């Protein structure tokens, strides 16, 4: 038994040493970039960005009804979503059919199928609110650092417009929309944060499957290396043992850098292990185990809230009248055609998650009837019943957001199915904004919980979250520095005879 334990310890030391040599620089970059990633995300164009930069919807310019605009498409397909917004300075209807979208002018019924350079130039200049003449134009036909993910594949070619102040706007010639936007500051933040943290380097990231495998294997091996280090540290640490080595403390048989590495490893080793493991989970390496947050039950509940497909013939109320009802105090950016329990409604959308409801038949409201939402969910969930229903007015364990982008209040519903499915429904839109089953709950804690430390008692009491995460990152980075020093010594001893310059 003693001999087997000694051999196991030697094996752990060998594995930890050589994995440490291979991965310590990567671990250090992960910890260092984590400082930046706490406050600076990779640049993306969110729906909130689009709404904040969109002009107010001009009711006076609208000439066509939704039915008249739809007739210009000359199709029998039923649209999944219809929105009235602004495109290139004029109101347009956007009809979505699955992944495809058609744009029809609300002024004269013209279909927007082409997006010439002068138009995309105006769109980019409107986004930045700068003079078009000052911009430099480039054709974006293949991946670059800011358009390397798969979502941009069907949006090319794009036109990239760069202004002297560092703003860069990518406009798709397929959709005519701004698909990516960066500034000098956001690019710098990404170079020191998201890119090294996610290994998001263009030559690697453009090969999605290779990139995913490298991230999974690197984080998986990092987990094993950290776990081996923890086991070694526990095996050598014992307050009861008295070591005879001169200068060594009674509890550890090491001095100098080895001692500091052992101490930091015992304190922050489990953190390094959990962060590497949870980082691996971000790549979904075990899809069956991690599960999905959306299933057939969720789709059925969402359909019940809508009450069937969108029927344009039901929208007898002119959109100009709907805008007039919303009033001048509500800054409308989009008007969405929607339905609730089969009843047609207009949903006026403003900035910062603001919305108001204008029923085709009925009075304007700030939100839908909460009791009716619960009743619809209860009927659609059958044969399951509602195990718990409550109103959520502040972020909690399965519904939280450090940037406060998720809407509040929301209705919490849990079913008595075998998955104990839970749903959060926004009463202002009657839409499910978050959902979990039993598998997804595990993933929530093992990935988001361990990796981002997004625990409600931390998030809700900032800057406690900031202080805790900064301390943990500092400790992890210090552990990596001692690893680098020891790794250098290993390399110097190993190759010193062949390469005297290393000695």
N, C-alpha and C positions, 0 to 999 in steps of 0.2 A: 504493500500500500504506500509506504513512504517513498519507495523507488518510483512508483507510478506517478505520485504527486510531484516529485522532483522533475521527472521527464516532462510532465504537463507544463510545469512552470517554465522550463527551458524552452518548450515549444511556444508558449505564450510570449516569452521575451523575444524570440526570433521573429515571430509574426508581427509583434508590435514594433520592433525596431525597424524592420525593413518596410513595413507599411508606413511607419512614421516618416522615414526618409522620403518615401514617394509622395506622401500626401500632406506633409506639414505646411508647405507653401500654399497648397490649395485651401487647407483649413484656415490659414492666416488670412487669405484673401476673402474667404467667406465671412469671417468675423469682422474684418476691417470694412468690407462693403456693407455689412449689416448696419453699421453706424449711419451710413448715408441713406440706405434703403428705409430706415425708420421714418424719414421725413421727405424723401424724394423718390417718387415712383418712375417707372419707365414711361416715356411720353406716349399717350394714347388720346384719341379723340372720343370722348364719352358723349352720351346723350345730353348730359348736363352742359357740356361745352357747346354743343350745337345750339341748344336753346338759349344759352346766355349770349351767343353771338348772332342769333337770328333776329331780324327786324320784327317789329310788331305786325300782326296780320292786318292788312288794310281791307276793311269790309267794303268800302266804297268802290274798290277795283273789281270786286267779285261780280261776274255776270252770269255764270252758269251754275245750275244746281248740280248736286252729286250725280243724279240720274243722267243729266245731259252730258256731263263730262265722261261718265262711264260708257255712254253710247258711242263716243268717239273711238273707243277701243275695238269695237266690232267683234266682241267675243261673248261666248255663253258661259265662260268660267266665272265662278263665284269668287269674289275678292275676299281674302282672309282679313285684310285690314285696309281702312281708308282714312287718310289724313288730309286735311286742308292746311297748307303752310305756304311758305314763301320760297321761291327759287329764282335766282337771278333778278331779284327786284320785283317780281310779280307773283300774285297768289296762284298756287297750283294744287291740284289734287294728286295724291300719291296712292295708287292702287297696288297692293301687294298680293301676289299669287305665289305662295310658297316662298322660294328664295328670289323670285323675280319681282321687279317693280316697274310699273309704268307711270310716267309723269304726264299729266294733262293740264294745260293752262285753264285756269278758272276764268280767264278773261275772254278768250276766243276759241277754246277747245283744241288748240294746237297740241299735238303729241310731241314731247321732247325726246327725240331718239338720237340726236347727235349733239356733241358738245365740242364745238370748234375752239381753237386757241383763244380767240378774243373773248369768248364767254367764260372759259375756265380762268382766264386772266382776271376778269371782273370778279368772279367768285372768290378767288384767292385774295384779291385786294380788299374786297368787302370783309373778309374774315379778319384780316390784320388791320383794317382801317388805315391803310397806307396807300400812297400814290402808286399805281401800277408801273409807271415809267421807271421807277427806281429798282424794280425787281429783275433778277437774273433768272432766265428760264432754262430748264434742263428736261430732257425726256427720261423718265424712269421706266425702263423696260425690263429690268431684272432687280434682284434683291440688293438692297443696301442696308446699312445698319438699322435704319428706322422703318423699313418695310420688308423685313426678313421673314416674318411669320407667315403661316399658310393662308391666313385670312386675306392677304393682299393678292394672292395668286390670280383670282378672278376679277380683280379691279385694275389690272394693268392692260394697256400702258397708262401710266400716270404722268402728269406734268408737275414738276417740282419748281416752285417759285421761291427764290431766296432774296431777302432784303438786307441792306447794309447793317441793320441793327441785330442781325442774327436770326430773325424769324424765318422759318421755312415751312411752306405749305404744299402738301401733295394733293392734287385734285385728280380724281379718276376720270378718264375719258369714257369709261363704261357707265358710270352712274352720274357723273357731273358734280359729285359731292366732295367736300374736303374729307379725306380719309386718314390723313396724318398731319400733325402739326408739332413742330419743335421750336424751341428757342435756344439761344446760346447757353442759358443757365440750365434748361432741362436736359440738354445733351450732355453738359458737363456732369450734372448729377447722375445721369445714367451711366456715363463712363466710369465713375467711381462707385456706383451703387449696383443697379440692376444687372448691368452687363457682366462684370466679373462674378457677381453672386449667382447668376443663372447660367454662367458659361455661355452668354448670349453673343458670342463673337460671330460675325457674319459668315466667314468661311465654314464654320462648324454648324451654325444654327440653320443655314439654308438646306442642310441635309437632315431633315427633321428626325428620321428614324435613328440615324447615327448619333445625333445630338442627344436624343432621349436615352439611348443605351449608355452613352458615356456618363450622363448625369446620374442615371440609376446605379451604374456600377461604381462610380466614384463615391457617391454618398453611401452606397452599401458597404464598400470596402472601408470607408471612413468610420462607419458604425462599428465594424468588426475591430478595427485598429483601436478605437476609443474603448471598446468593451474589454479588449485584451489588456490595455493599460490599466483600467480600473481593477481588473482581477489581479494583476501583478502588484498594484499598489496596496490592495487589501491584504495580499498574501505576505508582503514584507513589513506592513505596518502592524506593530504589536507593542503597546505600552509595557507589557509584562517582560519583553525580551530585553536583555542588556547586551549591546554590541560592544566589542572590544576595540573597534577601529578608532584610532585617534581622531578626535574632532567630530565624530558622529554623534548625533543626539540619541538618546536611549530608545526612541520609538522608531527611528528610521536608520537603515544601514548606509546612508549616503551623505555626502557633503557637497557643497558648491551647487553647480547647476542641476545635478541629479536630485539633490535634496529639494531645490525649489520646484523642479518638474514634478517630483512625487507629491509635494504638498498641494501644488496647483491642480494636479491630476485628481487627487482625492477630493478636492473641493469642487472643481469645475469639469471633471471628466465625464460625469453622468450627463451634464448639460451638453457637452460636445457630442456625446453618443446620441442623445435624444434629438438634438438639432440635425445631425446628419441623417438619422433615421426618418424624422418627420419631413426633411427636405426630399428624401427619396420618395415618400408618399405623395408629394406634390406632382410627381410624374405618373401617378396611377399605375404602379407596377403590379398591383394585385386587383384588377378591376372587379372580379367576382367577389372578393373579400370586402373591398371598399364600398361597393354598391353604388346605386344611383339615388339622387335626391328627388327624382321625378319618375313617376311610374304611371301605369294605366289608371289607377285610382285618382291620382292628381289631375290627369288629363280630363277624367270624367267630372271631377268637381269644378274645374275651370270651365268646362262646357256648360255645366248646369248654371253657373253664375251668369254666363252670357245668355243662355236660353236658346241656343241654336245659332245657325249661321247668320251673318250680316245680310239684311234685306234692305237694299237701297230704296225700294218702293215705299218702305215704311217712313222714310224721312220726308214727311210733308212740310215740315218746318224749314223755311229758307235759312241757310247758314248765316246770312246777313242779319236776320232777326235773332238768331241764336247769339251772335256776337253783340248785338244791341242789348240783349237781356243780361249779358255778363257785365255790362257797365264799363265806363271809362276808367274806373279805379283798378280794374283787373287787367294787367298787361298780357294780352293773349298772344302767344307765339305760334301755337298750333290749335286746330280744332279737329278732334278725332271723332269719327262716327263710330258709335259703339252701341251695345245693347246690354240691358240688365234684366234677367228673368224674362227675356223675349221682348222687352219694351225698348224701343229705339231711344237713344240719348246722344246728345253732343257732349263731349268732354273737352272743356277749355283747358289748355295746358299753358302754364307760364313758367317762370324760372323757379329754381330751388324747390322742386317737388310740389309746386303750387298747382292746384286743379280745382275746377268747379264744374258742376253737372247741370246741363240744360236738357231736361226731358222734352221730347217732341210733344208729349201730352202731360202737362203738369208744371209745377213750379220749380224754379231753380233751387239747387241745394248744394251744400258744401260736401256732403257725403251721402252714400246710399244708406237705406234703412238697415241698421245692424241686425235687428231681429230677423228680417227677411233673408239676409245673407246667411245667418245661422240655420234658418229653416231650409233654405235651398241646399246647403251643404249636408244637412242631416238626411234629407231625402235622397240626394245623389250618392251618399256613402253606403246605402243599404246593399247587402245585408248587415253591414257593420253599423254600430251606433256611435254617438259622440260620447267618449269617455270623459272629456273635460272641455269646457268652453270658458274663456275669460278674455278680458280686455287687457292688452299690454300697453302700458303708457311710458315705460322706460326700457332701455335695452336690458336683455337678460342672457342666460347661458347660450341659447340657440338662436338668439336674434340680437346681434350687436354689430356696431360699426364704429370704428375709431374716428372716421371722418363725418359721422352723423348724416350719411346719405340715405340710409334706410328710413322710410316714413314711419311716423308715430302719430297717433296710436294705431295699433293693429289688433285684429281679432285672432286669438290663439284657439286652434281646434285640434284635439287629439282623438283619433279613432281607436276602437277596441280591436283592431285587426292584429294579426300575429306580428306585424312589423311595428306596432304602436306608432303609426304614422302621425306626424304633426304638421300643421300648416299654419302659416301666418298670412292673414288676408287684410289688405289695405281697404278700409271702408270708403275711402275717397275715390277709389277706382274699381272696387269690387274685384280685385285681382290677387292671386296668390303671389306673394313677393318672396317667400322663403318656405322651404319644406324639407323634412327629414324623415327617413325611415331608420330602422335599428342599425343598419350597416353604415349609413351616412353619419349617424351620431358618433359612432366609433371614430370615423374619419375626421369628424369635426374636432375631437379632442386630441387625437394622435397627430393630426397635421396642424390645423389652425391653432389649437391650444398649445401644443408643445413648440411649434415653430415661431408663432407670432406672439405667444404669451397673451392671447386675447381672452383673458378671463374677465368676467364682468366686474369683479371687485377691484381689478386693476384699471380697466378701461374707464370705469365710472368715477375714478378718483385720480385723474391726472393732475399733477405730473408724477404720481407714484409709479405708473406704468413706465414712463420714460426713465425714471431713476433706476428702477429694477432692471430694465432691459439694458441700459447703459452699463450698469455694474457687471451684469452677466457677460456682455460682449467684451468688456475690458478684461475680465478674468479669463475668458476663452482666448482672447488675443495674446495675453501674457503666457498662457499655457503653450500656445503655438510658437511663441518666440523661444521659450526654453527648449521646445522640440527641435527647432531649427539649429540651435547651438549644439545640442546633443547629436543631431543628424550630421552636422558638419564634422564632428569628432569621429563618428562612425566612418564616414567617407574618407577622412584623412588617414585613419588607421588602416582601412581596407585597401586603399589605392596608393598610400604613401610610398610604398616600396617601388611600385611601377612608375609613379609620377612624383619624383622628389620634391617638386614645387609645392605639393600639397602638405608636406610634412612641416 
